[in-house]
Amino acid sequence: MPRRTNTRERLIETAAGLFWRQGYAQTGVNEIMQQAGTTSGSFYHFFPAKEDLLLAVVEHVGEWLDADVFAAAAAASDDPIEQVFAVIDASRRHLEANGFELGSPLGSLAAELAASHPQVRERLAAVFDAWTERVAAMLEAAEDRMPRDLDRRALARFILGVVEGAMLQARVRRSLTPFDDAVAELRRHLIRLEPGVPLASAARRPQPSAAPSRRAADWRAW
C-alpha cells in the first residue's frame, strides 16, 4: 500500500500494517504512535478511540483495493474476464511476496473482529460488497460469454469466497498449490458457462502463468 504523508494518514498506514501483521488486539496504541512518529495528542485529536482508527483502516483498505488492485486489473487487459483473473492474481503475488506470512487484510480483520465489533463488521461487509460489485461489473461486461440469466453478483460472491479460502489454505500449507488448484477449478467453472464450449475443453486444466497483459489472446490461458 502507498505511504501516506500527513499525521492522520501516517497513523492509518502504520496501524494497517500492524493490524495486518500481528492482529488488532495485539497492537497497542503506544506502538502505533511510536512507529508513526507521532504523539498521543495527535492520535486522540484524529481518533478518540482505537476502534475509530480501526474503522479508518478498513476504509483505507477499501480505497487501496479500488485504486490499486482494480485499477491495475483494468489496465492489464481489455478482456473483462481476464481482468477478474488479474484481480485474483494480485492475491497470489501478495502471498508469494510475503512468504505466506500475510493473508487477506479484510479476511484477517473479519476473522478476528466480526463477532466482537458490530460496527467494524458492518464496515467490512460494505468493503466486501464493493469488491463484489466491481467483479460483477467485469462479469457483466462479458455478457456474450455467459448465460443471460446468470446472477453476476452471486458469481462474484462465489469468486470472493474462492479467493479468500484459497489464500487461507495457501498460508496454512506454505504453498501456492492450493491457491492455484482453486483458481484452476474456478477457471474451469467459467469455461463451462461460456456458450458453445465443449465440456471436454473445460476439463483440461489450464496452467497459471505470469500476470495477464493486453497481448494475451485468451483469458483461459492465464
Secondary structure, DSSP 8 states (H G I E B T S, - for coil): -----SHHHHHHHHHHHHHHHH-STT--HHHHHHHHT--HHHHHHH-SSHHHHHHHHHHHHHHHIIIIIIHHHHHH-S-HHHHHHHHHHHHHHHHHHTTTS---HHHHHHHHHTTT-HHHHHHHHHHHHHHHHHHHHHHHHTGGGS-TT--HHHHHHHHHHHHHHHHHHHHHHTSSHHHHHHHHHHHHHHHHHSTT--HHHHHS-----S---TT-S-GGG-
